[in-house]
Structure formats: structure tokens, C-alpha cells
């Protein structure tokens, strides 16, 4: 499997659901998908009935970190995703304007390498 990610900014719950279905159709598991929004109320069904990671952007911890680091609070919300500074600024600004941010990434970075033998010893040599 190829190591890849999908990112989207959408401006309605209907768009978010359509995009989430596309992302799942591309082979991502629900636990590999993150959704960030300033308002979680319209996304409660995702939080309750799926394994999708739903995050409140700008929560009290993000606000505290933002105060200390002088970063935009919505950029701080995206810190767990390890985006580039440019991506963080762009998507943080989108969330600030009311967008819903969708992020999916296969969680195992070794997937980008060809399959290798990870055994500590050769089972054929043991007799």
C-alpha cells in the first residue's frame, strides 16, 4: 500500500459527509481520519457513531498554547498533524473562517517502503 494522505476544506456538513465517504472509498479506515471544526454540534453523529477523530478547533488547551506561543489558535489546533508551516497557516485560516477541515493519513509510515522482512531471526535456519 502506498503511503499517502488526503486533505480537504469544506464549508458545509453535507460536503463533509460526501468527502468523508470518498476518503473511506479510497481505502482509509475511520480511525485514520481527523475532522477539525470550530463548531462540533453539527458533527455530533460522527463523534458518536463512527471511529473518525473529531476535534474541536480552538478548545481551551489550544487557546492556552496560543497565548503562550503567540500562534493563531486554529493553527495550534492542527499541531498534532505535523503539517508544514504553510499548510498549517492555510488550513488554520480556513477553520477560522468557518470551514470544516478533513485530514486522512495512513498511520503507519513504514507503508511507504516496500514490504521487508521484520523478523529478528530467520525461521528457516532454526531446526
C-alpha positions as CSV (number, residue, x, y, z in Angstrom):
1,X,0.0,0.0,0.0
2,X,1.2,3.4,-0.9
3,X,1.8,6.0,1.9
4,X,-0.4,8.9,1.2
5,X,-2.8,11.4,2.7
6,X,-5.9,13.3,1.8
7,X,-6.8,16.8,2.9
8,X,-9.9,18.9,2.3
9,X,-11.5,22.1,3.5
10,X,-15.3,22.1,3.1
11,X,-17.9,24.6,4.1
12,X,-21.0,22.5,4.9
13,X,-21.8,19.3,6.7
14,X,-23.2,17.8,3.5
15,X,-19.9,18.5,1.7
16,X,-18.0,17.0,4.7
17,X,-20.1,13.8,4.5
18,X,-19.6,13.5,0.8
19,X,-15.8,14.0,1.2
20,X,-15.6,11.5,4.1
21,X,-17.4,8.9,2.0
22,X,-14.8,9.5,-0.8
23,X,-11.9,9.2,1.6
24,X,-13.2,6.0,3.1
25,X,-13.7,4.7,-0.5
26,X,-10.0,5.4,-1.1
27,X,-9.1,2.9,1.5
28,X,-8.7,4.9,4.6
29,X,-10.0,3.5,7.9
30,X,-12.2,5.6,10.0
31,X,-9.6,5.8,12.8
32,X,-7.1,7.4,10.3
33,X,-9.4,10.3,9.5
34,X,-9.4,13.6,11.5
35,X,-12.1,16.3,11.4
36,X,-11.5,19.8,12.8
37,X,-14.2,22.4,13.3
38,X,-15.0,25.4,15.5
39,X,-18.5,24.1,16.0
40,X,-18.9,20.4,16.8
41,X,-22.7,20.5,17.1
42,X,-23.4,19.5,13.5
43,X,-20.8,16.8,13.7
44,X,-22.1,15.0,16.8
45,X,-23.3,12.0,14.8
46,X,-19.7,11.4,13.5
47,X,-18.4,11.6,17.0
48,X,-21.0,9.2,18.4
49,X,-21.4,6.6,15.7
50,X,-18.0,6.4,13.9
51,X,-14.3,6.0,14.8
52,X,-13.5,9.2,13.0
53,X,-11.4,11.5,15.2
54,X,-13.5,14.7,15.7
55,X,-11.6,17.6,17.2
56,X,-12.9,21.0,18.5
57,X,-10.6,23.5,17.0
58,X,-9.7,26.3,19.4
59,X,-10.5,24.5,22.6
60,X,-9.3,25.8,25.9
61,X,-5.9,24.0,25.7
62,X,-5.4,25.3,22.2
63,X,-6.2,28.8,23.5
64,X,-3.7,28.4,26.3
65,X,-0.9,27.2,24.0
66,X,-1.8,30.0,21.5
67,X,-1.5,32.6,24.3
68,X,1.9,31.3,25.3
69,X,3.3,30.8,21.8
70,X,1.6,33.8,20.2
71,X,0.3,31.5,17.3
72,X,-3.1,31.6,15.8
73,X,-5.4,29.4,17.9
74,X,-6.6,27.4,14.9
75,X,-3.1,26.7,13.7
76,X,-2.3,25.4,17.2
77,X,-5.2,23.0,16.9
78,X,-3.5,21.4,13.9
79,X,-0.2,20.8,15.6
80,X,-0.9,17.1,16.1
81,X,-0.9,16.5,12.3
82,X,2.7,17.6,11.6
83,X,1.8,19.7,8.6
84,X,4.2,22.2,7.1
85,X,4.0,25.8,8.4
86,X,2.4,26.9,5.2
87,X,-0.2,24.2,5.3
88,X,-0.9,24.9,9.0
89,X,-1.4,28.6,8.3
90,X,-3.6,27.9,5.2
91,X,-5.9,25.3,6.9
92,X,-5.9,27.2,10.2
93,X,-7.2,30.3,8.4
94,X,-9.9,28.1,6.7
95,X,-11.1,26.8,10.1
96,X,-11.1,30.4,11.4
97,X,-13.4,31.4,8.5
98,X,-15.8,28.5,9.4
99,X,-14.6,25.7,7.3
100,X,-14.5,22.0,8.3
101,X,-11.0,20.6,7.9
102,X,-10.7,16.9,6.9
103,X,-7.4,15.1,7.1
104,X,-6.7,11.4,6.4
105,X,-3.3,9.7,6.6
106,X,-2.3,6.1,6.8
107,X,-1.0,5.8,10.3
108,X,2.0,3.5,9.6
109,X,4.8,5.3,7.9
110,X,6.5,2.0,7.0
111,X,3.8,1.6,4.4
112,X,5.7,3.9,2.1
113,X,8.6,1.4,1.9
114,X,8.4,-1.9,0.1
115,X,7.5,-4.9,2.3
116,X,10.6,-6.0,4.2
117,X,11.2,-8.9,6.5
118,X,10.9,-7.6,10.0
119,X,11.7,-10.8,11.9
120,X,14.5,-10.8,14.4
121,X,15.8,-14.1,13.1
122,X,15.4,-16.4,10.2
123,X,12.8,-19.1,10.9
124,X,14.2,-21.4,8.2
125,X,17.5,-21.6,9.9
126,X,16.0,-22.8,13.2
127,X,15.9,-26.6,13.4
